[in-house]
Amino acid sequence: MLTRRPLLAQALTALAATAALGLTSVAQAQTKWDLPAAYPATNFHTENLVQFANDVDKASGGKLKITVHANASLFKAPEIKRAVQGGQAQIGEILLANFSNEWPIYAADGLPFLADSYDEAAKLYKVQKPLLEKKLAEQGMLLLYSVAWPPQGIYAKKAINSAADLKGVKWRAYSPSTARIAELVGAQPVTVQAAELSQAMATGVIESYMSSGATGYDTKTYEHLKIWVDTQAWLPKNAVLVNKAAFDALDKPTQAAVLKAGADAEVRGWASSKAKNNEYIDLLKKNGMTIQAPTAQLKADMKKVGDTMLKEWLDKAGPEGKALVDAFNK
C-alpha cells in the first residue's frame, strides 16, 4: 500500500510538470519578428513603425512582438526587400523607388513632377497599389502599408538658378531615378544611402542632393550645405512589406491585429508626413539654411528632365506603365 507521502510527492511532481508545460506553451505562443528600417530612430517613418509595433503587441495580447531595427542596423537599405522575401526578416520597410531596376512600377512615385503634391501622391498610390500588391504576392510578400515622404527639393552649397548650375557637381544618388537626374543635368552621381549621408557630406564625397526636409534635418545637412531649393519634385513612398509565410503562420486574431495596425499606421503616417513637412522646413531655417523657391528657369529645366524621364520610364514599363499613368491622369 502506498503511503500518503509518496502520493503527495507524485501530485507535486505532476503539478510541476503541468506548470512547466504551461510555461512552454506560453513561450511557444509568443512570436518574435524583426523589422529592419533604413532611417534614424528620430525619423517620422521610424517613429510610425515603433507605434505600429506597439499597437500589434497590445492588440495581440503580447502574442506578436515586433522589434524595429532603425538606421540600417540590421540590413542596409538595398538589402531589406530581399531579407523579407527570403525570410531573414519577417517584416521590413523599403523605399519603393530603390527597386526600379527590378520592376519599373516600383519607381512610379520617383518620377519628377508627375505627382508633386500630397493629393497627387495619394492619387498615384491608389492606381499603383493593386499592381504593387500583385507583384509582391508573386514574390511571397504582402504590402502592409505605404507612406509618402515630404516633397523633394535640392540641397546645395550655392544658389541653383538653373540646371546649368548643377553641371559637374558631386550629386548624391540613392536610387536609379536620382542617378538619372544627375546624368540629365550634367552632375556627377555618387551612390550614398541614408545612413552614410552625413559622413559623405562631411568628407566632401557629395556636394548636392535631392531629398525632403525630413532627410535634411535628420542628417544635419545644414552643417555642410546651406541652401535648399523647394522644387517639390516628387513624393517617394516607403512601403512596409511582410513575408507571406510568416504572416500565414500567425493565428487569425493576430493576423487581424497586424492588418488593423498597418491600416492605422498608413493613415497616421500620411498625416504625420504633411505636418512634419512644414515643421522640418522651419527647423532647417532655424539652423541657418536658406530656403529658396525655384526660379522660372530651374522649373523649366527640371520639367524637361521630368518629361525625359517619364518617356524613358514608359518605354521600360510598357503597357502596364502606360495604363498606370493614364489612370493617374484621368
NORRA-V26133 format. One record per pair of residues at least 4 apart in sequence whose C-alpha atoms are under 7 Angstrom apart, sorted by the first residue. I is the first residue (numbers start at 1). J is the second residue. D is the distance in Angstrom with one decimal. If there is no record, write none. Layout:
i=I j=J d=D
i=I j=J d=D
//
This chain:
i=2 j=6 d=6.8
i=3 j=7 d=6.7
i=4 j=8 d=6.2
i=5 j=9 d=6.2
i=6 j=10 d=6.0
i=7 j=11 d=6.2
i=8 j=12 d=6.2
i=9 j=13 d=6.1
i=10 j=14 d=6.1
i=11 j=15 d=6.1
i=12 j=16 d=6.1
i=13 j=17 d=6.2
i=14 j=18 d=6.2
i=15 j=19 d=6.2
i=16 j=20 d=6.1
i=17 j=21 d=6.2
i=18 j=22 d=6.1
i=19 j=23 d=6.2
i=20 j=24 d=6.1
i=21 j=25 d=6.1
i=22 j=26 d=6.3
i=23 j=27 d=6.2
i=24 j=28 d=6.0
i=25 j=29 d=5.9
i=26 j=30 d=6.6
i=29 j=63 d=6.2
i=30 j=62 d=6.9
i=30 j=63 d=4.4
i=30 j=64 d=5.8
i=31 j=63 d=6.0
i=31 j=64 d=4.8
i=31 j=65 d=6.2
i=32 j=64 d=5.9
i=32 j=65 d=4.8
i=32 j=66 d=5.9
i=33 j=65 d=6.2
i=33 j=66 d=4.7
i=33 j=67 d=6.3
i=33 j=90 d=5.6
i=34 j=66 d=5.8
i=34 j=67 d=5.0
i=34 j=68 d=6.4
i=34 j=89 d=5.4
i=34 j=90 d=6.0
i=34 j=91 d=6.4
i=35 j=66 d=6.6
i=35 j=67 d=5.8
i=35 j=68 d=4.7
i=35 j=69 d=5.9
i=35 j=89 d=6.5
i=35 j=90 d=6.9
i=35 j=91 d=5.0
i=35 j=92 d=4.7
i=36 j=68 d=6.0
i=36 j=69 d=4.7
i=36 j=70 d=6.4
i=36 j=72 d=6.7
i=36 j=74 d=5.8
i=36 j=75 d=6.2
i=36 j=80 d=6.7
i=36 j=92 d=5.0
i=36 j=93 d=6.5
i=37 j=69 d=5.9
i=37 j=70 d=4.9
i=37 j=71 d=6.2
i=37 j=72 d=5.7
i=37 j=92 d=6.2
i=37 j=93 d=5.3
i=38 j=70 d=6.0
i=38 j=71 d=4.7
i=38 j=72 d=4.3
i=38 j=76 d=6.5
i=38 j=77 d=5.1
i=38 j=195 d=7.0
i=39 j=43 d=6.4
i=39 j=46 d=6.6
i=39 j=70 d=5.8
i=39 j=71 d=4.3
i=39 j=72 d=6.6
i=39 j=194 d=6.7
i=39 j=195 d=6.8
i=40 j=46 d=6.8
i=40 j=70 d=5.6
i=40 j=71 d=4.5
i=41 j=46 d=5.6
i=41 j=47 d=6.5
i=41 j=70 d=5.5
i=41 j=71 d=6.7
i=42 j=46 d=6.8
i=42 j=47 d=6.5
i=43 j=47 d=6.2
i=43 j=218 d=6.7
i=44 j=48 d=6.1
i=45 j=49 d=6.4
i=45 j=269 d=6.9
i=46 j=50 d=6.3
i=46 j=70 d=6.8
i=47 j=51 d=6.3
i=48 j=52 d=6.1
i=48 j=265 d=6.4
i=48 j=269 d=6.3
i=49 j=53 d=6.2
i=50 j=54 d=6.2
i=50 j=68 d=6.4
i=51 j=55 d=6.1
i=52 j=56 d=6.3
i=52 j=261 d=5.7
i=52 j=262 d=6.7
i=52 j=265 d=6.0
i=53 j=57 d=6.2
i=53 j=66 d=5.4
i=54 j=58 d=6.2
i=55 j=59 d=6.0
i=55 j=261 d=6.0
i=56 j=60 d=5.8
i=56 j=64 d=6.8
i=56 j=257 d=5.8
i=56 j=258 d=5.8
i=56 j=261 d=6.1
i=57 j=61 d=6.1
i=57 j=62 d=4.8
i=57 j=63 d=6.8
i=57 j=64 d=5.7
i=57 j=65 d=5.6
i=58 j=62 d=6.1
i=59 j=257 d=5.6
i=60 j=64 d=6.2
i=60 j=254 d=5.4
i=60 j=257 d=6.1
i=69 j=73 d=5.9
i=69 j=74 d=6.0
i=71 j=195 d=6.0
i=72 j=76 d=4.7
i=72 j=77 d=6.2
i=72 j=195 d=6.6
i=75 j=79 d=5.8
i=75 j=80 d=5.8
i=76 j=80 d=6.5
i=77 j=94 d=6.8
i=79 j=83 d=6.2
i=80 j=84 d=6.3
i=80 j=92 d=6.3
i=80 j=94 d=6.6
i=81 j=85 d=6.1
i=81 j=94 d=6.6
i=82 j=86 d=5.9
i=83 j=87 d=6.0
i=83 j=88 d=4.9
i=83 j=89 d=5.5
i=84 j=88 d=6.0
i=84 j=89 d=4.8
i=84 j=90 d=5.5
i=84 j=91 d=5.7
i=84 j=92 d=6.3
i=84 j=242 d=6.7
i=84 j=243 d=5.6
i=85 j=139 d=6.7
i=85 j=140 d=6.3
i=85 j=141 d=6.4
i=85 j=243 d=5.9
i=87 j=243 d=6.4
i=90 j=242 d=5.9
i=90 j=243 d=5.2
i=90 j=246 d=6.0
i=91 j=241 d=5.6
i=91 j=242 d=4.3
i=91 j=243 d=6.1
i=92 j=240 d=5.6
i=92 j=241 d=5.5
i=92 j=242 d=6.7
i=93 j=238 d=6.5
i=93 j=239 d=5.5
i=93 j=240 d=4.3
i=93 j=241 d=6.3
i=94 j=238 d=5.4
i=94 j=239 d=5.4
i=94 j=240 d=6.5
i=95 j=237 d=6.0
i=95 j=238 d=4.4
i=95 j=239 d=6.3
i=96 j=106 d=5.2
i=96 j=107 d=6.3
i=96 j=237 d=6.2
i=96 j=238 d=6.0
i=96 j=239 d=6.5
i=97 j=106 d=5.4
i=97 j=107 d=4.1
i=97 j=109 d=7.0
i=97 j=110 d=5.8
i=97 j=175 d=6.4
i=97 j=236 d=6.9
i=98 j=175 d=4.7
i=98 j=176 d=6.8
i=99 j=103 d=6.7
i=99 j=106 d=6.1
i=100 j=104 d=4.6
i=100 j=105 d=6.8
i=100 j=106 d=5.3
i=100 j=107 d=5.0
i=100 j=176 d=6.8
i=104 j=313 d=6.9
i=104 j=316 d=6.7
i=104 j=317 d=5.4
i=105 j=317 d=6.7
i=105 j=321 d=6.6
i=107 j=111 d=6.9
i=109 j=234 d=6.8
i=109 j=235 d=6.4
i=109 j=236 d=5.1
i=109 j=237 d=6.9
i=110 j=177 d=6.4
i=110 j=234 d=6.2
i=110 j=236 d=5.4
i=111 j=234 d=6.7
i=111 j=306 d=6.6
i=111 j=309 d=6.8
i=111 j=310 d=6.5
i=112 j=233 d=5.1
i=112 j=234 d=5.4
i=112 j=306 d=4.8
i=113 j=233 d=5.0
i=113 j=234 d=5.7
i=113 j=303 d=6.9
i=113 j=306 d=6.0
i=115 j=120 d=4.9
i=115 j=121 d=5.2
i=115 j=124 d=6.9
i=115 j=234 d=5.9
i=116 j=120 d=6.3
i=116 j=121 d=6.8
i=116 j=151 d=7.0
i=116 j=232 d=5.8
i=116 j=233 d=5.7
i=116 j=234 d=4.8
i=116 j=235 d=6.5
i=117 j=121 d=6.0
i=118 j=122 d=6.1
i=119 j=123 d=6.3
i=120 j=124 d=6.2
i=121 j=125 d=6.2
i=121 j=235 d=6.4
i=122 j=126 d=6.3
i=123 j=127 d=6.8
i=123 j=328 d=6.7
i=124 j=128 d=6.0
i=124 j=328 d=5.8
i=125 j=129 d=5.6
i=127 j=324 d=6.3
i=127 j=327 d=6.7
i=127 j=328 d=6.5
i=128 j=132 d=6.3
i=128 j=324 d=6.7
i=129 j=133 d=6.1
i=130 j=134 d=6.2
i=131 j=135 d=6.2
i=132 j=136 d=6.0
i=133 j=137 d=6.0
i=133 j=142 d=6.6
i=133 j=143 d=5.8
i=134 j=138 d=6.4
i=135 j=139 d=6.6
i=136 j=140 d=6.3
i=136 j=141 d=5.0
i=136 j=142 d=6.1
i=136 j=143 d=6.9
i=137 j=141 d=5.0
i=137 j=142 d=5.9
i=140 j=243 d=6.3
i=140 j=244 d=5.4
i=141 j=241 d=6.4
i=141 j=242 d=5.4
i=141 j=243 d=4.7
i=141 j=244 d=4.7
i=142 j=241 d=5.6
i=142 j=242 d=5.1
i=142 j=243 d=6.5
i=142 j=244 d=6.0
i=143 j=240 d=6.3
i=143 j=241 d=4.9
i=143 j=242 d=6.6
i=144 j=240 d=5.5
i=144 j=241 d=5.7
i=144 j=242 d=6.6
i=144 j=259 d=6.9
i=144 j=262 d=5.8
i=145 j=239 d=5.8
i=145 j=240 d=5.5
i=145 j=262 d=5.8
i=145 j=263 d=6.5
i=145 j=266 d=5.5
i=146 j=237 d=6.3
i=146 j=238 d=5.6
i=146 j=239 d=4.2
i=146 j=240 d=6.2
i=146 j=266 d=6.0
i=147 j=237 d=5.4
i=147 j=238 d=5.5
i=147 j=239 d=6.6
i=147 j=266 d=5.9
i=147 j=269 d=5.7
i=147 j=270 d=5.6
i=148 j=235 d=5.8
i=148 j=236 d=5.7
i=148 j=237 d=4.1
i=148 j=238 d=6.3
i=148 j=270 d=6.3
i=148 j=273 d=6.9
i=149 j=212 d=6.9
i=149 j=235 d=5.4
i=149 j=236 d=5.7
i=149 j=237 d=5.8
i=149 j=273 d=6.2
i=150 j=212 d=5.5
i=150 j=235 d=5.8
i=150 j=273 d=5.8
i=150 j=274 d=6.7
i=150 j=277 d=5.5
i=151 j=212 d=5.6
i=151 j=232 d=4.6
i=151 j=233 d=6.3
i=151 j=234 d=5.5
i=151 j=235 d=4.8
i=152 j=210 d=6.1
i=152 j=211 d=4.6
i=152 j=212 d=4.4
i=152 j=231 d=6.6
i=152 j=232 d=5.0
i=152 j=233 d=5.3
i=152 j=234 d=5.7
i=152 j=235 d=6.4
i=153 j=210 d=5.3
i=153 j=211 d=5.5
i=153 j=212 d=6.0
i=153 j=228 d=6.4
i=153 j=229 d=5.4
i=153 j=230 d=4.6
i=153 j=231 d=4.8
i=153 j=232 d=5.7
i=153 j=233 d=6.5
i=154 j=209 d=5.8
i=154 j=210 d=4.4
i=154 j=211 d=6.6
i=154 j=228 d=5.4
i=154 j=229 d=5.0
i=154 j=230 d=6.8
i=154 j=231 d=7.0
i=155 j=208 d=5.3
i=155 j=209 d=5.3
i=155 j=210 d=6.1
i=155 j=225 d=6.6
i=155 j=227 d=5.7
i=155 j=228 d=4.5
i=155 j=229 d=6.5
i=156 j=207 d=6.3
i=156 j=208 d=4.6
i=156 j=209 d=7.0
i=156 j=225 d=5.5
i=156 j=226 d=6.6
i=156 j=227 d=5.3
i=156 j=228 d=6.4
i=157 j=207 d=6.6
i=157 j=225 d=4.7
i=157 j=226 d=5.6
i=157 j=227 d=6.1
i=158 j=227 d=6.5
i=159 j=227 d=6.7
i=160 j=165 d=5.6
i=161 j=165 d=6.7
i=161 j=295 d=5.8
i=161 j=297 d=6.8
i=161 j=298 d=5.7
i=162 j=297 d=5.5
i=162 j=298 d=4.2
i=162 j=301 d=6.7
i=163 j=185 d=5.7
i=163 j=298 d=6.0
i=163 j=301 d=5.9
i=164 j=185 d=6.9
i=166 j=185 d=6.4
i=166 j=186 d=6.7
i=166 j=187 d=5.6
i=167 j=185 d=6.2
i=167 j=186 d=4.5
i=167 j=187 d=4.8
i=168 j=186 d=6.0
i=168 j=187 d=4.6
i=168 j=188 d=5.8
i=169 j=187 d=4.8
i=169 j=188 d=5.8
i=169 j=207 d=6.4
i=169 j=208 d=6.9
i=170 j=187 d=6.2
i=170 j=188 d=4.8
i=170 j=189 d=6.2
i=170 j=190 d=6.7
i=170 j=206 d=4.8
i=170 j=207 d=5.2
i=170 j=208 d=6.3
i=171 j=182 d=6.6
i=171 j=187 d=6.1
i=171 j=188 d=5.5
i=171 j=189 d=4.8
i=171 j=190 d=5.8
i=171 j=206 d=5.5
i=171 j=207 d=6.1
i=171 j=208 d=4.9
i=171 j=209 d=5.3
i=172 j=189 d=5.8
i=172 j=190 d=5.0
i=172 j=191 d=5.9
i=172 j=192 d=5.9
i=172 j=206 d=5.8
i=172 j=208 d=6.3
i=172 j=209 d=4.9
i=173 j=178 d=5.0
i=173 j=179 d=4.9
i=173 j=189 d=5.6
i=173 j=190 d=5.5
i=173 j=191 d=4.7
i=173 j=192 d=6.1
i=174 j=178 d=6.4
i=174 j=191 d=5.6
i=174 j=192 d=5.7
i=174 j=193 d=5.7
i=175 j=179 d=6.3
i=176 j=180 d=6.1
i=177 j=181 d=6.4
i=178 j=182 d=6.5
i=179 j=183 d=6.5
i=179 j=189 d=5.5
i=180 j=184 d=6.2
i=181 j=185 d=6.3
i=181 j=305 d=6.8
i=182 j=186 d=6.0
i=182 j=187 d=4.7
i=182 j=188 d=6.2
i=182 j=189 d=5.6
i=183 j=187 d=6.0
i=184 j=305 d=6.5
i=192 j=196 d=6.3
i=192 j=197 d=6.2
i=193 j=197 d=6.3
i=196 j=200 d=6.2
i=197 j=201 d=6.4
i=197 j=219 d=6.8
i=198 j=202 d=6.2
i=198 j=219 d=5.4
i=198 j=221 d=6.9
i=199 j=203 d=6.1
i=200 j=204 d=6.1
i=200 j=205 d=4.9
i=200 j=206 d=5.9
i=201 j=205 d=6.0
i=201 j=206 d=5.4
i=201 j=207 d=6.6
i=201 j=224 d=6.3
i=202 j=224 d=6.6
i=211 j=215 d=6.4
i=212 j=216 d=6.5
i=213 j=217 d=6.2
i=213 j=277 d=6.4
i=213 j=280 d=5.3
i=213 j=281 d=5.7
i=214 j=218 d=6.1
i=214 j=280 d=5.7
i=215 j=219 d=6.0
i=216 j=220 d=6.0
i=216 j=221 d=5.0
i=217 j=221 d=6.4
i=217 j=280 d=6.5
i=217 j=284 d=6.3
i=221 j=225 d=5.8
i=222 j=226 d=5.6
i=222 j=284 d=6.8
i=222 j=287 d=6.5
i=222 j=288 d=6.7
i=222 j=289 d=5.7
i=226 j=289 d=4.8
i=226 j=290 d=6.1
i=227 j=289 d=5.7
i=227 j=290 d=4.9
i=227 j=291 d=6.1
i=228 j=290 d=6.3
i=228 j=291 d=5.0
i=228 j=292 d=6.2
i=229 j=291 d=6.0
i=229 j=292 d=4.7
i=229 j=293 d=5.7
i=229 j=294 d=5.9
i=230 j=291 d=6.8
i=230 j=292 d=6.0
i=230 j=293 d=5.3
i=230 j=294 d=6.4
i=231 j=293 d=6.8
i=231 j=294 d=5.7
i=242 j=247 d=6.9
i=243 j=247 d=6.3
i=244 j=248 d=6.0
i=245 j=249 d=6.2
i=246 j=250 d=7.0
i=247 j=255 d=6.7
i=250 j=254 d=6.0
i=250 j=255 d=5.9
i=251 j=255 d=6.2
i=252 j=256 d=6.2
i=253 j=257 d=6.2
i=254 j=258 d=6.3
i=255 j=259 d=6.3
i=256 j=260 d=6.1
i=257 j=261 d=6.0
i=258 j=262 d=6.0
i=259 j=263 d=6.2
i=260 j=264 d=6.2
i=261 j=265 d=6.1
i=262 j=266 d=6.3
i=263 j=267 d=6.6
i=264 j=268 d=6.1
i=265 j=269 d=5.7
i=266 j=270 d=6.3
i=267 j=271 d=6.4
i=268 j=272 d=6.0
i=269 j=273 d=6.0
i=270 j=274 d=6.4
i=271 j=275 d=6.3
i=272 j=276 d=5.8
i=273 j=277 d=6.0
i=275 j=279 d=6.7
i=276 j=280 d=5.8
i=277 j=281 d=6.4
i=278 j=282 d=6.3
i=279 j=283 d=6.3
i=280 j=284 d=6.1
i=281 j=285 d=6.3
i=282 j=286 d=6.2
i=283 j=287 d=6.3
i=284 j=288 d=6.6
i=284 j=289 d=5.4
i=285 j=289 d=4.8
i=285 j=290 d=6.2
i=285 j=291 d=7.0
i=294 j=298 d=5.9
i=294 j=299 d=6.2
i=295 j=299 d=6.2
i=296 j=300 d=6.2
i=297 j=301 d=6.1
i=298 j=302 d=6.0
i=299 j=303 d=6.0
i=300 j=304 d=6.4
i=301 j=305 d=6.5
i=302 j=306 d=6.1
i=303 j=307 d=6.1
i=304 j=308 d=6.2
i=305 j=309 d=6.2
i=306 j=310 d=6.0
i=307 j=311 d=6.3
i=308 j=312 d=6.2
i=309 j=313 d=5.9
i=310 j=314 d=6.1
i=311 j=315 d=6.3
i=312 j=316 d=6.5
i=313 j=317 d=5.9
i=314 j=318 d=5.7
i=314 j=321 d=5.7
i=314 j=322 d=6.2
i=317 j=321 d=4.6
i=318 j=322 d=6.3
i=319 j=323 d=6.0
i=320 j=324 d=6.3
i=321 j=325 d=6.3
i=322 j=326 d=6.0
i=323 j=327 d=6.0
i=324 j=328 d=6.2
i=325 j=329 d=6.1
i=326 j=330 d=6.3
//
